[in-house]
Amino acid sequence: MVEAALIAHDVVRVLGDRRVLDGVSLTAAPGRRIGLIGENGVGKSTLLRVLAGVDRPDRGSVQRPPDLGYLRQEMPFARESTVAGVLDDALADAREDLAEIDRLSGLLAAAPDDDDLLAEYAESLERAQRHEAWDADRRAEMVLTGLGLGSVAHDRTLASLSGGQRGRLALAALVVRRPSALLLDEPTNHLDDDAAAFLEEQLRSLPGTVVLASHDRAFLDAVCTDLIDLDPAVDGPVRYGGGYSDYLAQRRADRERWQRRYVEEQEEIAALRDSLGVTTHQVAPNRAKRDNEKMGYGHRAGRVQNQIARRVRNAARRLEELERQQVPAPPQPLRFCPDSLAEHTEGEFLVSLRNVHVLGRLSVGRLDVSATERLLVTGPNGAGKSTLLLVLGGRLDPDGVRRQPGLRVGLLGQDTEFDRPGRTARVTYESAVGAARAETVPLGSLGLLPERDLDKPVGELSVGQRRRLALALLVARPPHLLLLDEPTNHLSPSLCDELEDALGPGPGAIVLASHDRWMRSRWRGAEVSVDSGRIVNAATR
């Protein structure tokens, strides 16, 4: 049995008054694992929904294998369903394959020379091998354990599980099922390092097609054979071969070529306009003849004027063609570029912790944060990373904490909410930082929100956009100590790269808690690891 490709041709999808997908084409052959990347709102989830058949394209077509699995952001099972029920659904194909092989085996025993039965048996056998049907039950338990669900009782209802557990269970069900085509929307949400590494291994072993949207740069690098960048490009979405590391190098070269082509075309347009202005003047009617033109004007001057007129027509045609088909200017990428992340301050340590205890959440013997600290806090979910940031920021105030007088702290938490969702992003920013500061450091200058979103009500912004606005409020008036809790959550890969660059050496201290494996692998400052509420390791890279 040959695996079928997933093919989309010239797909258009309009939501409201915005064309989210504009003529997108994609071919995902068996064995290819394609990552969709781009800024929030460019249409990654929309494209997955169209590929899955959940949404119909306004134009274009999709050809999909009949055996397709789709991981969406919401759980596709009722809340009263049990873990066992979800697994039974995932194992149904494998069990049907085995039952069909048993049925055909019985028929063949009675008619061993029946060619039609032999062909049907061979097809069923191949299908069962592809689904790894004989190993399905053992594989189900292995996948549950690998995704951190091994201790969850099978009689638990989905309503009794946390959001993260439900998301991992939906993912486990698809991995167990092993469909011919697998569509995944942010599959590493709610996964720790071990679970993410396990999922990477599982996806690399699938014989079929995988198309996924993810902000996880390490995951994209480990899994993908191709990346499709849905951000604006001169000829539409661009497909890059390789993982995220390969994409970074290729994208940089493509953008330089686009910029060079744009500049060259604009220079040619300007030169043609200038030339037309001069040559049109030369052939202007009623121009007085010079004395040296009068004797032979009818022949010589007329020929010259015809040549000039021909050049004018050629130049005009070329100018019209360029103006009609000219390459647009490359859109300026979002740039997180504050003047500085924080201000200088006096004194060796901004915050010192000695024998600090937050009951049931955190226990720290000693920790000092210097005025120019770059500190990365790591650890599993629930280990106490966020609690440590709250203590450093003064949101929790146990005994044993000493802060420098007048210390100004900025904290970006994991949850971003605004009291006035009806206010626009621009007004929210101006109200928070003051009119004078907003004029000195305009919201648009920070590169965190594009111009088109500045006058949107905050309540209409995506989670990622609201997070960017919250970050803008912090860096507009740089604090002495900047605390960032999972800052790359809900940000596009390219903006995460920009954020990392902005966190380099400079005035002020930064303490950052992150599960982002790509960021952690490139971190060059100090690092502390938290587990079960205790700092278990400290290092400097």
N, C-alpha and C positions, 0 to 999 in steps of 0.2 A: 504494500500500500504506500503510495507516494504522498507525502504531506503536501497540502495545498498552500499556496501563497495567499497573503492578505494584500489586496490591491485597492487603493483609492485613486480615483481619477478626477482631477479638476473640481475638487469639492469646494462648494461655497456654503457658508452658514452665516445667516444674519440674525442677530439678537437685538431686538428693539430697533434703534436707528443706526446700529454699528455692524459693519461687516467684519465679523470675527475671523472667519476663514475666507480667503479670497483666492480660489483656484489652486488649492493644495492637492498635490499628487504624491502618492507614496506606494512603494512596492516593498513588502516585507516577505522575503523568501524564507522557507524553512531553514532553521539554523542561524538566522540573523536575529540579533537582539538590538532593537532600535530605541534610543533614548530621545525623548522630546524635551527640548530646553528652550528657554526664553523668559522674558520679563513676565511678571504676573499680568494676566489679562490678554496675552497674545493668542490664546486659544488652545492650549495643551489639553486641558480637560474636555473642552468642546470637541476637539478632534477625536479623542478617545471615545467619547459618547457616540459620535457619528460612526466610527469604525466598529463599535460594538453593536450598532443598530438601535441603541436607545433613543437617539435623535436621528431624524431624517435630514439629509442635506437639502438646502434650498436649490442647489444645482450640483451636478456631478453624480458619480456612482461609486459604490463600494462593493467589492467582491470579497466575501469572507468565507473561511472554512466553516462547515456546519458545526464542528466541535470547537467552540470558542468560549473562553472564560474571561470575565471582566471583573476586576477589583475596583469598585467605586468607593467614594468617600463614605457613603452610608451603607449600613449592613443590609444585605438582601434577604434576610430571614426575619420572621416574626419574633417579637421579644419573648414569647412563651416557648419558642423552640428550645431544645436542649442541645448541649454539645454533642451528645450521641447522635441526635437527629441530623445535625449539620454534617457529621462525619459519614453517616449512612448515605446521605445525598451525594457526598463527594466520592464515595466508593461504589455508587450504583453502577457506573459504566463498567468498572472492572469486574464486578460480580455478575453483571449481565454477560460479559465476554466469556467468563468461565462457565456459566450456565449454558450458553450457546455452544461452546466446545463440547460439553458433556452431551448435549442433545445430538449434535452432529456425529459424535463418536459412536453413539448408540445406533444411529442410522447407518453409518459406514460398516459397523459390525455385521449388519444384515445385508448390505450391498457394497462390498469393498471395491467393486470395479465401476461404480457410478461416477463418471467424470464430473458431473455437475456438483455432486456432493463433495468430491475431493477439492474442487475449486473453492466452494463455499467454506469448507473446513480450513483450507490454507489461508483464506482471507480473514476468517475469524481468529486463527492462530496468530497471524501477523498483528491484528488489532490488539489482541490480548498482550502480546509482547510489547507493543508500543505503550500500552497503559501499565505495563509491568504488573499485570493482574494477579499473578501468583504471589507477589510480594506486597500486595496493596495494604493489607491490615498491619503488617509490621512497619511498612513505610509510613502509615498514618500516625502511629505512635512515635516514630522517629521524628516526623515533621513537627508534631505537637511539642515534643521535648526541645527540638532545635529552635523553635520560635517562642520558647519560654512558657509553654502551656502544659507541660508534662504533669504538673501537680494539680491541675484543675479537674475536678470530678466530672465524669461524663454525664451525670444526671443534673448538672447545674443548668438553669435556664439562662438565656442570653440576657434577660433583664437583670440577673444577679451579677453579671460580669461588669467590669469597668469598661470604659470606652476603648482603652488600649487593648484589653483582652479580646473584646469583640472584633476589633480591627485585625488582630493577629489570627483569630480563629477564621475569619473570612479569607485571609491570605493562605492559611494552612489548608483550607478546603480546596482551594484552586491548585496549590502545589501537589496535593495528594491526587487530585483528579487527572493531572497531566494532559490538559487539552491540546489540540493541534495549534491553536493560537491563543496567546495569553496577553491580555491588556491590563496594565497595572497603573493606577493613579496614586502616586506618592506611596509606594509599597514599604518604605523604611520608616514611615511614621510609627511611633510606639515601639521601635526595635532598638535593643541595646547592641553593643558591638558584636557580641557572640551571635545573636540572632541575625543581625545583618550579614555577617560573614557566612552563616549557614544558608541564608536565602540566596546569596551570590552563588554559592556552590550548586544549589538546586537549580537555579535558572540556567547556569552554564551547561548543565547536563541535559536540558530539555532538547529533544530533536526538532520541535516545531518552532513557531514564530513567537517572539516576545516584542511587544511595543509598550514602552513605559514612559511616564512623566515623573521626573524626580528633581528635587533641589539638592539631593545628596551627591556631592561631587565625587566622593570616594566610591560610592556605589556605581555611579555612571562610569567611572574609570575601570572598575573591576568587572562589570557585567557586559557593557555595550560593545557591539561590533561596529555600530554606526550611531551618529548623533544627527538629529535634524534640528537646526536652529530656526525657530519661528519668528525671531526678531526681524525687523525690517532689513532687507538686503536689496541690492541693485536688481537682481533677477528673481526676487521672491525667496521663499525658504530654501536654505542651503543644507545639503546633506554632506556630512563629514565622515570619513572612514576612521575607525578606531575609537578609543575611549576619550575621557575628558582631557587627559594630558595632550593627546594628539589634537583634539579640537582647539585647545588654547593656542597652539602654535599656528594651526591653519587659519583660524579666525583672524588672528593678528595680521597675517599676510594678506588675507582677502580684504580686510578693511583698508589696509594701506593701498592696495590696488584700486579699490573703489574710490578712495580719496584722491589718488593720483589721476584717475580717469576723469573725475568730476572737475578737478582743477584745470586739466588740459582742455576739456571741452569748454569751460567757462572762458579760458584765455582765448580759444579760437573764436567763440561767439563775440567776445569784446573786440577782437581784431577785425572780424568781418563787419561788425557794425561801424567801426571806425573807417574801414576801407570803403564801405558803401557811402558813408558820409562824404568822403573825398571824391570818389569817382562819380557820384551822382552830381556833384557840383561841376565836374569837368564836362559832363554832357548836358548840362542844364540848357533849356531852350533860351533863345534871344540873347545868348552871350555875345557881346561885341567882339568882332574879329580883330586880331592884332594886325599891325601893318605887314608883318612878314607872312601872314596867312592869306592875304587878299588875292594875290596873283594865282596861286594854285589851289585855292581852297576847295573848289568843287571836287577835285580828285583826291589830293593827299590828305587834307583835313577830314574829308568825309570818311576815308578809310580808317583814320585814327579814331574818329568818333565811333565808328562801328565796332572797332576792336574794344574800345572802352565800354561801350554799351553791352557787348557780349560778356565782358568780365563782370559788369554790374549784375547782369541776369544770372550768371553762374554763381556769383557770390550770394545773391539774394536767395537762389534756390537752396544753396548749401546752408545759409543761415536759417531759412524756414525749416529745413529738415532737422537741423540741430535743435532748434527751439521746440520742435514738436516731439522729438525723441530723446531729448537730453537726459542724461543720468541725473536723478535727484541728488541733492546734497546728502551725504551720509548723516543720519540722525545722530545727534550728540548723545553718547551713552550717558546713563545716569552716573554721576561722579560724586562719591561721598568725599568732599574735600573742604572741611572746615579749616579756618585759618590755623587753629590748633585745637587739640582735643581737650586741653585743660590749661590752667594757668600755673605759673611758678608759685611756690609757697615756701615759707621758711621752715626749718626744722628737719630732723632726720626721718622721723616716722609720722605719718598722718594718723594712723590707727594702730594701736597695740592691743593684743588679746592675751590675757594671762588667766589660765584655769577658768575658762568660760564654759558654762553649761546651760543648754536650753533643754528642759526636761523632755526626754524621749525623741529629741531631734538632732542635737549637736553637742559635742564635747571637744573643746580645743584646749590643749595645754599651753601652747605659745604660738603666736603668729604676729609678725610685724609687716606693715605695708609702708614702704618708703615713698618719698615724694615723687619719684620717677618710676615707680613699680610697674612692671608688666607681668601680671600673675594669672596663670590659667588654672582653673579649678575643674578637676575631672572626677568621675565616679559614676556608678550606675544610677538609674532612676530611683528616687527616694532615699539617696544616700545622705543628703543633707547639704547639697551644693547651694540650693536657693536659700536655705536657712542661714548659711554662712554669709551670703551676700546681704541678707536682711540685717544681720548683726553688724557687719561692717558699715552699712548705710544708716544705722541708727533706727531702723524700723522696729527692731527688737532690741531691748536694752538690758541685757542681763548684767550681773556683776562681773568685774574683771575686764571691762572695756575702757580704754583711755583714748580720747580723740584730741587732736590738736584744736585749740580754741579757734572759732571762726571758720572751721572746716566746711566747705561747701561740697555737697555730695549729689551726684546724679545717678539714678537707678532706672535701668530699663528692665522691667519685669517680663515674665513670660506672657502674661495676659495684658492686652492693651485695650482699654476702654476709655471713652471720653464722656464727660458729664452732659455735654450739649451736642448730641449727634446731628442736630439740624444745622449747626454752624458749618461753614465751609472750612476747608483745611487752612486757607489763608487767614481767615478771621480767627480761627482757633489759635493759630501760631502767633498772630499779632496780639491777641488777648493775653496769651501766656507770657510772652517775652517783653511786651511793651512796644508801643509804636516806634519809639526812637531806636530800639535795638532791631526791630523788624525792618526798619529802613536801612540801618547799617549792614545787617546780615539778612537779606531777603530770603524767604523760604526757598525760592527757586534756585538761589545761588549754591545751596548745599547739595544739589544733585540727587536728592532722595525722592522727590516726586516730580514727574514731568509737568510741564506747564498746563496741559489739558486737565489735570486733576486738582489744581490748586483751588479752583472755585467750586469743586464738588462738595456737597454736605459730607461731613465725616462719617455719618451713618451709612453712606452709599459706597464708601471705600472698602476695598478688600481687606482681609486680615493683614496681609503683607503691607498694603499701603498705609494702614493705620499704624503699623509697627514702625514704618519709616518716618511717619509724622512724629511719633513719640521720640524717636531718636533725634530728629531735627530739633525738638524742643530742648533736649539735653545739650546738644553741642552748640546751639545758638548762643548760649551763655555758658561757656565752658566751666565745668566744676573742677575743683582740685582733685577729686576722686570720682572716677567714672566706673560704675558697676553695671555689667552687662550680663543678663541671664538668658542664655541661649539666643544670642543676637542674630544668628543666621537662620533661625526658624522663619519660614514663610518668605524668605528673600530669594531672588533668582540667583543662580550660580555666579553670573557675572558681577552682580552687586556684592555678593559675598567676597569675591576676589578683591573688589574695590575697598570693602570694609577692612579686610585683612591688611591691605596696604596702608590704610589710614591709622591702623593700630600700631604702627612702627614706633621708633624712638621719637621722643618729643617731651614737652613739658607735661606735668600732671601724671597721676597714677591711674592705671586701668586694671581692674580685676574682672575676669571674664570666666563665666561658667559655661561649658559647652560639651555636648556629646558629638559635635561635628568632627568626624574622623579626619576629613581633609584638613580642616583648620588645625586640629591637634597635631597632625603629622608635620605641619609646617611651622609650628610655634617655636620661637627661639628665645622666649623669656623663661621666667621661673614657673614652676608647676607644683601644685599640691594635689594629692589624690584623697578623696573623702569616701569612706565606706562605713555604713551603719552609724553615721553621725560622728565619726572620728577621722581626723587627719592621719592617714596611714603611711603616707610617703610624701616627701618634698624633694624637688630636684630643680636644677637649672640646666637648660640645654645650651 
